[in-house]
C-alpha cells in the first residue's frame, strides 16, 4: 500500500536541458543588448523636442487662427513619446538581461516565462528567443530544476 502512495521523484535535468538553458541565458543577454540599442534610437527625437521646448530650434507658430499649434506644446509631445519609448525599451532590455541571469542560475521560473512571452513581441530575434525559451521552460525536468 505504501508503494502506491509513494511520491514520484521529480525528473532529473539532462545534459541537453542544461546546455539549452545555458545557451538561452547567453542569447537573452545578446537580445537584451540589441533591444537596448534599438530603444535608444528616439534620442534624436528627444533632443529635437527639448530644443523646441527651450527655444533653441526656431519654429514659426503659424497664423491660422484657432488651428495654431504652440511650438512648445509640439516639443513636449516629442519629449513625452521619445522618453516613454526609451524608458520602456530599456526596461524591457533590463528584464531580458535579468531573465538571462535567472536562467543561468535556474531561479525565478515565472519571471523567465513572463519575459519570454513579452519578448515574443520583439520581431524577429525576440520572437525566436521567446518561443524557444517557452518550449524549454515548459518541460517537467526543467521546471523541477527551478524549484
Secondary structure in CASP SS format (residue, H / E / C, confidence):
PFRMAT SS
TARGET T0000
AUTHOR 0000-0000-0000
METHOD secondary structure of the structure
MODEL  1
X C 1.00
X H 1.00
X H 1.00
X H 1.00
X H 1.00
X C 1.00
X C 1.00
X C 1.00
X C 1.00
X C 1.00
X C 1.00
X C 1.00
X C 1.00
X C 1.00
X H 1.00
X H 1.00
X H 1.00
X H 1.00
X H 1.00
X H 1.00
X H 1.00
X H 1.00
X H 1.00
X H 1.00
X H 1.00
X H 1.00
X H 1.00
X H 1.00
X H 1.00
X H 1.00
X H 1.00
X H 1.00
X H 1.00
X H 1.00
X H 1.00
X H 1.00
X H 1.00
X H 1.00
X H 1.00
X C 1.00
X C 1.00
X C 1.00
X H 1.00
X H 1.00
X H 1.00
X H 1.00
X H 1.00
X H 1.00
X H 1.00
X H 1.00
X H 1.00
X H 1.00
X H 1.00
X H 1.00
X C 1.00
X C 1.00
X C 1.00
X C 1.00
X C 1.00
X C 1.00
X C 1.00
X C 1.00
X C 1.00
X C 1.00
X H 1.00
X H 1.00
X H 1.00
X C 1.00
X C 1.00
X C 1.00
X H 1.00
X H 1.00
X H 1.00
X H 1.00
X H 1.00
X H 1.00
X H 1.00
X H 1.00
X H 1.00
X H 1.00
X H 1.00
X H 1.00
X H 1.00
X H 1.00
X H 1.00
X H 1.00
X H 1.00
X H 1.00
X H 1.00
X H 1.00
X H 1.00
X H 1.00
X H 1.00
X H 1.00
X H 1.00
X H 1.00
X H 1.00
X H 1.00
X H 1.00
X H 1.00
X H 1.00
X H 1.00
X H 1.00
X H 1.00
X H 1.00
X C 1.00
X C 1.00
X C 1.00
X H 1.00
X H 1.00
X H 1.00
X H 1.00
X H 1.00
X H 1.00
X H 1.00
X H 1.00
X H 1.00
X H 1.00
X H 1.00
X C 1.00
X C 1.00
X C 1.00
X C 1.00
X C 1.00
X H 1.00
X H 1.00
X H 1.00
X H 1.00
X H 1.00
X H 1.00
X H 1.00
X H 1.00
X H 1.00
X H 1.00
X H 1.00
X H 1.00
X H 1.00
X C 1.00
X C 1.00
X H 1.00
X H 1.00
X H 1.00
X H 1.00
X H 1.00
X H 1.00
X H 1.00
X C 1.00
END
